[in-house]
Amino acid sequence: MVRVPFRAAAHRVRHRLSQLVRPKSRARRPADAPGGLGAGNGAPNPYVRALGLLAVVVIGAWLGLLAVGSIRTPVGPMDTNMTLRPSLTGGSKINVSPLGALELDSHIAPLRLDVDVDRLDPVRSQALVDQPERFSGLQDEVTRDVAAGTRELAVRSCVAVISGATALGLVVYRRPRRALAAGGLALTLLAASGVSAYATWNPKSVLEPKFSGLLSSAPSLVGDARSIVTEFDIYQQELARLVTNVTRLYDATSTLPVYQPDPGTIRALHVSDIHLNPAAWHIIASLVEQYEIDVIIDSGDTMDHGSAAENGFLDPIRDLGAPYVWVRGNHDSKVTQAYLEKFRNVRVLDNGRAVNVAGLRIAGTGDASFTPDRTRPVGGKAAAELEGMRLASALRDQEQAGTPVDIAVAHDPATARQTDGTVPLVLAGHLHNRVNEQLKGGTRLKVEGSTGGGGLRAVQNEKPEKVRASVLYLDRESRRLQAWDEITLGGLGLTTAEVSRHLPEENLKKDTPASPSPTPSPTGSPGRPTPSP
């Protein structure tokens, strides 16, 4: 009794697919009839047939990949599952349960490589614990395992795609020749995808990974800002080092491995546009502790109306645990500025004033306008650019005096752009979105999003605004930007966290020899950890 409706449903599905790819022959129509075909042989539209065949190939290939397009393979002491998945953007995703995931923009193709790290094999991991000297050769072993697994996955995926498309073609067309044509087209599309992936393969994609889950807060998983420039080589080697460090992380159980600190790195936390959101102080305090921040740089709009009644909101700045450099935004008043100037750990910058903080020389200026009610600024862009010209003049004066500025700060990007060519790095806010741009004169402009998630007024938006901040890594000797981590948190009830690491283009182009990785301390010895992206 159950089989009758099941067979009827299967027959209906097959009939619909047959109608799409093999329309019924129609009666001949004269050439002058509407839509006539001249000869009028009733043949289906060739475009419809081609689209139908393509649909059969894509669906069949996808089903084949779902069924058998994955392999289980050991990678060092880890047991992994490698899979190819259809994707509009390509790339690679490494799932390290229960720590989170790592995404890489490794290639552009309609296929994505998923690597699931299932478990740590107790026998192989115990062998590493008993023989620590084997860690030195673990990267080579992992590289070989990854290469072997990728080759096996490629072969299996070819078989899965061709088999799936051919089988579905046989079900739909019921003609072996058409089914083989579907399999051949599937092979052609897979080959084209492989060529696209090969042509767009980016071995440096691991330099800018995107972490989610606990990986975004686990320290020392990939190394510090200095080592990220000198130690990254090619994709497979760095994937190997990642797995090696994850192995050590698992082996340390309750104690995360801690790398030796890099004395040449200054960590600056860039925040902006807090807009009276009290949750921002807890986030900043957590980042200061986790990343051991040397200096906090706030590019303005800390307040919403700039009134004296709001001044008490600023009091937590005293207890953030790091010097606080601040410039006035268009929502901050001179009253706000005067209140902050009384704090011992706050350095208020205005009219091009420069200060030395945490090994950096920082100069900045307040916003040219005060618009607490979000009206159009008096003077608009022209006033902002004029303020930027004054700041650029002050920066040139500092250069001539022998005290060049390392970082300039302004609230409005229109002001910041005027400093091009006078300072290596200029920070701004105001837009509530991130901007990273290398200006024509060589200055890098970095605009931060809203660290307050748009503030209390964000409830007026259709979607919650995300909370954004960035950790900047600067060399202590040259005081130049080495790398930065962009931290993005879900706003107003969204419990998402994402950290992505980026390098300046000039560092990406460097061909520096690899140096030995620092040795982790399984006992959690004192030292300054560098959180990974």
N, C-alpha and C positions, 0 to 999 in steps of 0.2 A: 504493500500500500504506500510506503514511503517513497519507493523508487519512481512511481508514476509522476508526481509533481517535480521531483528532482530532474528526471529525464526531460520533462516539458520545459523546465527553466533552462537547462543546458541547450536544448534545441533552439529556444528563443535567442540566446546569446550568440550561438553559431549562425543563426539566420540573420541577425543584425550585422554581424561582422561581414557575412557574405554579401549583404546588400551594399555595404560600404566599399568593399574592394572588388566585387563581382556583380554589378547591377544586372537585373534581368534584361534580356533582350527585348527591345521595344519594336513595335510594328514599324515598318518602313514609312518614312514621311517624305513627301515630295520636297524637292529642293527649295521651292518657294514657300513652304510652310514655315511658320515662326519657329526658329531654332533648328531648322532643317540642316542636314549635313551634306547636302549636295547628292552624293552617291546614295545616302540614306540606307546604310547597311545596319543601322541599329547598334553600332559599336559604342561602348561606354566612353565617356570623356577621358582622354589620356591623363589629364591632370588629376582627375578623381582617382584613377587607377594608381597613379604614382603616389598620391597622398595616402591611399589605402595601404599600399605596400610599405611605405615608410612607417605608418602607424604600427603595422604588424611587426616590422623589424625592431622598432624602438621598444614596444611592449614586450616582445619575445626576448630581446637582449636583456632588458631590465629584470624580467622574471628569471632568466638564466643566471644573472649575477646574484640575485637574491637566494637562489637555490643552492648553487655550488660555487659562486665566485668569491670564495674566501678560503684562507689556509690558516692552520695553526702551526706556528714555527717558534722554536726557541731563539731568543736573542740574548746571548750571554746567560746569566742566571734567571732571566725572565721568560715566562711563557706568554706569547703574544698571539693575537688573532689579526691577520692582515686582510683587508677587504677593499675592493674597488666599488664605489658607489656613483650613480649618476649625479651630476652636479652642474649648476649653471655657472659657477665661478671657479671650479677646480680647487687646487690647494691640497694640503695635507692636514690631518687632524690626529693627534696622539692622545688617547684617553688613558690616564694613569689613575685607575681607581684605587683608593677612594679620594685621591688628592685633587683631581680636577682634570682639565684638558689643556692641550697646547695646540694652537692653530698656526700654520705656516702658509704664506702665499708662495708656495713652491713652484706652481705652474698654472697656466691658464688652459683649461680643456674641459670638456663636459664630463670628466671623471675626477673623483676625489679619492685620495688614498686615506683610509681609516686604519689606524693601528691601535688596537686595544691591548694594554698591558694587563693581563688577567691575574697573574699571581707570580710570586717569587718562589722558584723551585727550591724546596728545602735542601735537597742533596747538593745541587750546584752552589747554592748560597753558602751552605755550611763549609764546602770546600774552600770558598773564598775567605771565610772567617778563619779557618784553620791555617790557610796559606795566604797571608796578606800580600805577599810579593806578587801574587797572580793579578792583583789590581793593575799593575803596570802594563800587562798585556791584554787587559780586558777590552780596551778600546778597539784594538785590531780584531779581536774575536767578535765583538759586536758588529763591526763593519762588515766582516765576512758573512755573519749571520743575516744581516739586513740585505746584503746584495743577493745572497742565495734565496732568501724569502721573496724578494721582489721578482726575481726571475721565475720562480715557481708560481707566484701569483699571476704574472703576466701570461704564462702558458695556460693556467687554469681558467683565467678570465676569457682568453680567446675561445677555449672549448665551450665555456658556459654561454658566451654571447652567441656563437654560431649555432650551438645546439638549441638554445632557447628560441632564436629567431626561426630556425628551420622547423622545429616542432610546431610552433604556433602557425607558421605558414602552411604546414601540412594539414593542420586542423581546419584552418579557414578555407584554403583553396582546394584541398583534397587532390592536388596534382603535384607529384614529386618534382616536376620541373620548376613550378612556381615556388615550391618550398625551398628548393636549392637556390633559386634566385634570391629569396629572402635571406638565406644564410650567407650567400656571397656579398650581398649589400651590407649585412651586419659586419662581416669581416672588413669590408672597405671602410665603413664608418669607424670601426675600432682602430684600424690602421691610421686613419686621418686624425683621430683623437690622440693616438700615440705620437704622431708627428708634431701635432700642436703642443703636446706636453713637452716633447724634447726641444722644440724650438723656443719655447717660453720658459724652460727650466731655469730656476733662479737659485743657485747654490748658496747665495748670501741671504736667502729668506730667513734663515735661522738667526740672523743678526737682529731681526725685528719680530720676535715671536709675540703671540698674544695668548696670555694665560687667563684661565678662569678657575673658579673654585679655590680650594686651599692652596693650589700652586701659586696663586697671586700673592700669597702672604708668607709662603715658606722661604726662609732665608737661604741664600748661598746655593741655590739649586743650579744656577748657570754661571755664577761668578760675578765679580764686581765690575765697575765701569772700566777700569784699566785693562783687566783681562779680557773684557768683551771685545776690545780693539785688537789686542795682541794675540789672542789664543784661538779665535774662530778661523777656521780654514775653509773646508768644504762641507756640504750638507751631511754626507754620511758620517764623517768624523765627528761632527757636532751632535748628530743624533746619537752617536755612540757615547759621547761624553754625558749627554743628558741621561741616557739609560744607566750609565755607570753611577752617576750621582743619585739617581732614584734608587738604585740598589743600595747605596750607602744609607740613604734616607730610611729605607725599610729596615735595614740592618741595625740602625741606631735606635729603633723602636721609639721610645719616649723622648729621646734626645736628638734634635735635628743636628746635622753636621754643620760646623762653623768654620768658615775659611778665615785665614789670616787677613787682617784688614789691609787695604791699600792706602798707604800714607799720602799718596799723591792725589787723592780724590776729595773734593769739597762737595758736600751735598746741600743743595739749596731747594727748598720747597716753595713752589710758585702757586699762590692762591689768588683769587679775585672774586669780586661781585658776590660777597657773602649775603648782603641784603637782609640783615637782621635774623638770619636763621641760626638759632642757638645750637642746633645739631652740628653745625660746621666746626665749632670749637672742639667737640669730642673727636670728630674725624681728624682734624689737624693734630691734636694731641697724640692720637694713635699713630699717625704717620711720622711724627717727630720721634716717637719712641721706637717704632719699628725700623725706620730707616736711619736712625741716629742723625737727624738733620742738624746741620751747622747753622743755618740761617733761614728764616721764613721771609719771603718777599710777597707783599700784598699790593696788587696793582689797583686797589681802590674799590669804591662802592661797597664799603663794609656796612654802611647804614642804609636807611631807606628814605628818611626825610631830613636827616642831619640835625635834628632838634636836640636841645640839651637834655630832654627827658629820655632820650635813647642812649645817653652816654654810659649808663650802667651796663649796657650790653657788652661794652668793650673790656670790662674788668677781667674776664678769663685770659686775656692776652698775657697778663702778668705771670701766669702759671703754665705756659705752654712749653717751657724748658728750652727755648732757643731765642736768640735775638730776633726782633721783628722789625722789618723795614717796610715802611708804609708810604703810599702817596694818595692824595685826595682824589676821589672820583666825583662825578657830577651829582651823586646822591649824598656826598659827604660835605659838611659845611666847615667854615673856619672854626666854629665852636667845637666840632668833632676833632679837628686838627689840634686845637689848643689843649683839649682834654688828653689826647694821646701823647702829646709832648711831655707830659708829667710822668709817664711811665719810664722806669729805669731801663727796661730791655727794649724799648721802642726807639727807632730812628726815623723821624719824620723827614721826608725829602720834599723840597719845594724850591721853585725858581732855580733849578740846576744844582742845588746843594749836593755835595759828594761826601760820603762817609766811608771809613774802613771798617768792615765787619767780616769776621771769620775768614780772613785772608783775602777778601775781595774788596775792590773799590767800586762802590755803587753810587750812582747819581740819579736824580729824578725830579719831577715837577708835578704839581697838582693839576687837576683838570681846569680848563679855562672857563668852564661853565658850572653853574649850580642850578640843577633842575630837579628838585625833589618830587615834583608832581608829574614828572615825565613829559613836560612840555618841550617844545622845540628849543634847543639851546640858543641863547642870545649870541649871535655871531656865527653859529653853526660850525661848519667845517673850516671856514676861513679862520675863526678864532682858534680852533684846535691846531691848525697848521702853523699859525703865528706863534703859539706857545711852543710848538715843536722846534721852530727856528731858534727861539731863545734857548731852549735846552741844548740844541746842537752847538750854538755859540759857546755855551758854558762848557760843553765837552771839549771843544777845541782849545779853550783857555786852559783846561786841566792838562791837556796834552802838551801844550807849550810850556806849562809850568813844571813838566817832568813828573806829573802824577796822573797818568792816563787812567781812564775809567774802564772797568771790565764789563759792567752791566748798567744799562740805563733803564729807567722805569717810568712809564706814563700810563694813564688810564685809557685814553682814547688812542686806538691804532693810528688815526690820522695824525696825532701828535708824534707818536713813536716813529712813523715813517720818515719824518723830517731829520732824524738822527742818522740816516743811512750814510755810511762812510766815516763816521766819527767814533764808533764804538763797535766791538765785536758782536754784542748781544743786546737786544732791547726787548723788554717785557711789557705787555699791555693786557687789557681786559675789555670790558664794556660790551662786547658782542654776545656774550653768553655762549659762544662757540669757539672751538680751537682753530687757530690758524698758525701754520708753520711755513715761513717764507724766507728765502734767501734774497735780500734786496739787491738791486743792481750795484750798489757801492760796496757790497761785501758784508754788510750787517745782516745778522739773522734776526728776524722778527718772530717772536713767539707770543701769541695771544691765547690766554687761558680762558676756559669756560667758567661757568658759575660754580664756585665751591659751595655756595649755599643752595644749589639747585633752583636758582631763580628767586630765592627768598620766600617769604610768607605769601607773596602775591602769586606764587606759582600755582596755587589752588585754582586760579582763574583760568589756567590753560587747559586745553582738552586732554593733553597727555602730561604726565609728570616730567619735569625737567631734570636731567641727570646732574649728579654732583661730580665736579671735575677738579682735579689738581694734578700737578706734575712735579716729579723729583728730577732735578737737574744735577748731573755729575760733571764737575769741572776739575781740570788738572790744577794742582796747587802751585806748580811752577809757572806754567804758561797762563793759567787762569782762563783757559779756553774750554768750551763745551765739548765733552767727550761723548756723552749719551744722555738720554732722558727717558724716564718711565712715565707714561700717561696713565693716570689712575681714574677710572670711571665707575661710579657707584649709582645704582638705581635710586631715584628720588621718590619721596612721599609714598612709602609703603612697598617699594620694589626692592627685593632683597637680592640684587644682582651685583656682582663685583667683577671688574675686568682690569687687567694691567697689561699694557703693551710697551715693549722697549724699542727705542729708535736711536739711530746714530746719524750724525751729520754726514752729508754726502762725501766730504773730504776724508772722513775716517773710513767710510765704506770702500773708498778707492785705494786706501793704503795697502801695500803689500808687505806687511811686517811679518817676520818669522815668528813661529809659535814658541811660546815659552812654557816651561813646566807648570802644570796646575798646582795651586797650593794644596797642601795636604789637609783634609778635614780632621777635626778633632772629635772623636766619638764620645768623649767625656764632656763636651761642651765647655772647653777651657775658655777663659776670658778672652775677649777680642771683640772687634767691631764687625758685626755681620752686615752683609749687603743683601737686602731682600731681592729675590729674583723678580723678573717681570711676571 
